[in-house]
Amino acid sequence: MPFITVRMLDGRTEEQKRRLVKAITDAVVETTGAKPEGTTVVIEEVARHHWAKAGVLLSDQT
């Protein structure tokens, strides 16, 4: 029963997220033999002002 969490910046469309969770599910099913109905994917969206890299908020980077 795979449980996959994807953490990414917000701003993707619903269609992009649909394609992403389908592709992840398909990859897990193909590589592990898990059943699609037993595979869960959760998307955690993070605002740019809540994410930093190299000590700088992404919202402050150009």
Buried (B, 14 or more C-beta within 10 A) or exposed (E): EBEBEEEEEEEBEEEEBEEBBEEBBEEBBEEEEBEEEEBEBEBEEEEBEEBEEEEEEBEEEE
